[in-house]
Amino acid sequence: MAALNHYFATVARGLEPVAAQELKQLGAQEVHPDFTGVHFLGDQALLYRVNLWARTLFRVLVPIHEFSCPSTDRLYHEVQKIAWEDYLQPDNTLAVHCTGRSPALSHSHFTALQVKNAIVDQQRCIFGQRSSVDAQHPDLLINLHIQQNRCILSLDSSGASLHRRGYRQAMGAAPLKETLAAALLDLVGWDTGLPFIDPLCGSGTLPLEAGLKALNIAPGSFRQKFGFMGWPDFSVELWQSLLTEAQSSQLPELKAPIYGSDRDSNVLAQAQSNAERCGLAHHIALVQTELSQLESPADSGVLICNPPYGERLGDLQELGGFYKTLGDVLKQRFKGWTAFILTGNKELAKRVGLRASQRIPVYNGSLACTLLKYELY
């Protein structure tokens, strides 16, 4: 039986239970949610599978050393205890990413520099030469997390954050992260057999994530590179077998239609371009429509939208009327549907004029929001 390793997946605040559930479905063992992350066990195949399939995670870290760190000198010595030749040769590139802080390690750039110096000084001693730093595409990305006076040093198996699927070249203003869009679909319990619509779809993140989920397309299949591909133990055969398996498990057709609409033809063109990049252009209907003209495309289904809430887009005065229109359209034309509105503004939410049957707290970045559920009978 393959050896089990301890992994830590980083996730947006508040989405830890959603991510834990997803990890269990992917085959992770001993899954324990923590603040903005989830601990779990798995083998090398699971590490690759999670990077390929996870819809709600940012990164998958492999912790290699945990230690008390009351000073920068102690940090340097602890990093030097690790046999870095097991992970990195002088002709490989590296980068160090630091999160968190403590009284002794309060400047993340300087702390990352200390880690890098400890590694390259060890290399010079052993090999007489050292790795170069490549901040953009390193062979080995190292993560140092500081909490109070403890440090956890990990290898980052993902490289670029997993929310960067690789299909979204074009973005409207204030787009949802792909990971949050996928998490919203889980939070509302959307059944892929039900029609779905986002009437304010912008550059298309929600309908595209719905499409990927409904057709069982692995979100990581659009990416060329993951962090683990630069590791000495990277198995091309294992990775190829997982890609082949993912390809063969894709569904040819949607069980129910998926729609996105927006009044802005420019952002809809971006949505169309993103849909083409992930092979969904012929599966999803993207239509230019004024909100006031929007008609229900089916007798029942799930509607999710993320209207502007005055934090970055739109003027609050103007938005009050917009929210009222949204409520009127839902009330008059979407009977039989379940609607969800994500908002960061309680006053604007009141202007919808409907009674929410559920309020789910959600963070959009650092902004505390509420996902409001409306049963439209």
N, C-alpha and C positions, 0 to 999 in steps of 0.2 A: 504494500500500500504506500502511496506517495506521502512524503513528509508534509505535515501541516505547519504552516507559518502563521504568525500573528500579523494581521494587517489593520490599518486604520484608514477609513474613508472619511474625507472631509465633506461637509455638506452645509447648506445655508441654515442659519439659525431658525429653529422652529420646525424644520423638516426632518429632524432625526428619526421620528417614528416611521415616516414614509420611506426613508432610505433604508432603515433596518428591515422593513417588510420586503423591500425590493431585493436586498442582499440575501434574505432567506430564500426567496423564490429562485435566485440564481445559484443556490446550493451552498451558501456560506454556513459555517457552523459556529456555535457559541457567539451569537450576535448580541452585542451589548451597546445600546445607544449611549452617547456621552454628549457634552455640550458641543454643538457644531461638528459632530462627528459620530462615527460608529466603529466600535472594535469588532473584529471577526476573525475566524480561523479558516484557512483553506490551503490548497496546494497550488502549484504553479499554474495549472490549467484554470483554476478558479480565478487567480490574479488576472490572467489574460481575458477570461470570460467577462469578468466584472468591468474591465476597461472597455471591452467591446460593446457590452449590452446595457450597462447602467444608464438610466435616463435622469436620475435625480442627484448624482454625486458630482463633486468637483475634482477630487484627486484620490488616488489610492496609494497610501504610504506604507513602506515596509520598515518598521522600527528596527534599528540595529544596536542602539546603545542608549540607556537612560541613566542619568547621573545627577548628583547634586552639584550646583554650579554657583558658588558664592562670589566668584571673581573671573576676570578675563583670563588670568593665568591658569586657573583651574580648567576653564573651557579648553584652552590650547592643549593642556596635558591630557585631558580626557579624550579629545579627538585624536591625539597621537597614539593612544593605546590601541586603536583599531588598525588591523592589518589591511590597509587600503589597497594593496596589490590584489586582494581578492575581488575588488570591485572596479579597479581603475588602473590602467597602464599609462605611462607618460605620454604615449601618442594619442590617448583619449582626451577629450575636452571635458570640463566640468563647470558647474554653476552651483551656487549656494543660495537658498532662499530662506529667509528668517521670519518667523511669526512670533508674536508675543514679546514681552519684555519683563525685566526685573530691575530692582534698584541698581544692581551691578552691571546689567546688560541692557541699557536703556536705548541704545541706538542700533537699529536693526542692520544698517549698512556696515557699521564698524564690526558688529558681532559676526556677520556673514564673512567679513574679511579675515577675522581671527580664525574661523573654521577653515577657510581656504588656505591660509598661511600654514596652519598645522599640517594639512594634507600635503601641500607641495614641498614643505621642508622635509617631511618624511620621505617623499619620493626622491628628493635630491640626495639624501643620505644613502638610500638603497640603490638608485639607478644612475645618479649623477645628472639626471634631467627631470623635468617636471611637466605636468599637464598644463595646457593653456586654458584660460577661461573663455567660454562662449555663452554669453548671457541668453542668446536667442534659441540655439539648438544644441545644447550640450549632450555629450554621450552619457554623462551621469549628472542627474539633477539631485542635489542633496537638500533635505529640509531640516532646519533646526527649529523646534518649537520650545519656547521658554514659558514656564508657568511658575510664578513665584521664584523659588531658587532651584527649580528642577528643569533639566533640559532633556528633550527627547530628540535624538538624531535619527533621521529616517532617509531611506532612498525613495524618491518619488517615481513610481512606476508609470504615471500618466504623462509626465512632461507638461505640455500645455493643458490648462484646465479642461475637463471633460465637457463643460458646457459649450465649449467651442467645437461644435460637431464637425465643422468643415463645409457645411452646405450653405451657411448664411453669409454671403458676401455683402449683401445689401441690407442696410438697416434704416428704419425710420427713426424719428426722435423718440427717446425714452422707451426703447424696446424691452420686453420681458426677457430675462435670461431663459435659454432653452430648458435648463434644469428646473426652473420655477414653473414654466408652462407645463412640463411633464408632471411635476408634482401636483399641480392644480387638477389635472385630469385624474390622478389617483385619489386626491382628497375628495373630489366630488363623486367618486365611484362611477365614472362614465363607463358604460357598457358599449363596446365597439359595435354592437348590433343596433344601437340607437343613432339617429341622425344627430349631427353636431354642427353648431354654427357659432362663429365669433363675428358679431356685427360691426366690430371696431378693430379689425384684424391688423391694421398697420402693415408692417413688412411680413406678416404671416406666421409668427412664431407658434401661436396656439393651434391653428388648423394644421400646420406642418407637423408639429409634435403629435397631434391626434392621428394624422395620416401614417406616420412612422409606427406608432403603437398599433393602429388598426391593421396594418399590413405586416406586422411583426418584422419590421426592418431594424436591424441593430444600429443604434445611433452612431457607434464608433466606426461603422464600415465606410464612412466618407473621409476618415482621417488617414493620412499617409504615415504618420509617425506617433509612436507612444514611447514614453521614457524607458520602458523595459527592453526596447529593441537595441539599446546601446549597451546592455549588460553582458558580461562574459557568458552567463548561462542562458542567454536568449535561445529558445528553440524555434527555429523557422518552421519545422515540421508541425509542431504543436499549434503554432499560430495559424498556419495555413489550414490545418484541419478544422479549427474553430471558425475561420472565415468561410470555408466550404459548407460547414454545418449551418452557419447563419444564412448563407445564400439560399440553401435548399429549404430553409424553414420559412422563407418569405411567402406571403399569400399573394395570389395574382390579382384579386379584386377586393374592394371594400365590401363589408356586409351591409353597411348603411352609408348614405351620402355625407360628405363633410363640406361645409361651406365657410367661406370667409368673405366679408364685405367691408368696404371703407369708402368714404366720400372722396378721398384724395387719390387721383389717378396715378400720381408719381409713386406713392408708397405701395399701391397695388401692383405697379410694374415691378417694384423691388420684390414683392411677395411672389409674383409669377416667376421671376428670375431665380429666387431661392427654391421654389417648387420644382423648377426644371433641374436644378443642381442635385436635388435628392430624389429624382425620379418620380415625383408626385404630381407633375403638371397635368397629367391626363386623368388623375384620380380625384383631384380636389377642385371644386368650383369657386373661383375668385371673381367677385362681381363688384363693380363700382355702383354704390347706392348711397343716397342721403339717408341718414338714420330715420328721418320722418317718413320716408317712402318705403322703408323696409317691410317686406311681407314674410310671413312664416313659410318656409319651404316644405313643411311636412306637418302632419297632425300632432306629432309629439316628438320629443327629442331633448337634447341638453344644449343650453346656450351658456357660454362663458365669455365675459368681456372684461377688459381692463381699461375703463375710461380714464381720461386725464383727471387728476385730482388736485390741480393747482400747485403741486410741489414743483414741477418743472414745466408743465405745458398749460397754456390757457389761462384766462383770467377768471377768478372765482365768481364774479358777478355773472359773466357770460355762461360759466359752467353750470350754474344753478338751473338755468333754462334748459341746458343740454340734458342734465339728469332728469328733469321733469319729462322731457320728450322721451327719453329712454324708458322711463316708467310707464308712460302712456302707451308706447308701442308694445311693450311687453304685455300690458293689461288687455289691450284691445285685439292684438293679432297673434299672440303666442299662447292661447289657451291650450292646455294639455301638455305644455312644456315645463321643464324645470330650468330656471335661470339662476346664474351665479354672477355677481358683480364684485370685482376686487376693487376696493377703494381705501385710500389713506386719509379720507376726510369725512368725519361723522356728519357734519352739517350738510355736505353735498348729498350724502347717502339718504338723508331725510327727504330730499327733494324728489327721490324716486317715487315716493307716495304709495309704496306697497309694504306690507308687513313681512319682514324676513322670518322664515321658519327656523333658520339656523345662522349663527355667526361664528365663523372659524377664523381664529387669529393667524395671520400669515405675515412674514417679513418680505418686503420687496427691496432687496439690498439691505440697507440699514433702517429703512422706513417701516414702522409698525403699521400694518394694514389689516383690514377685515375682509374676508370672503363671505358675502351675504348670499343666502340661499332663498329663492322665491319659488313656491309651488304655485303654478299659474293654472287655476281651474276655471 
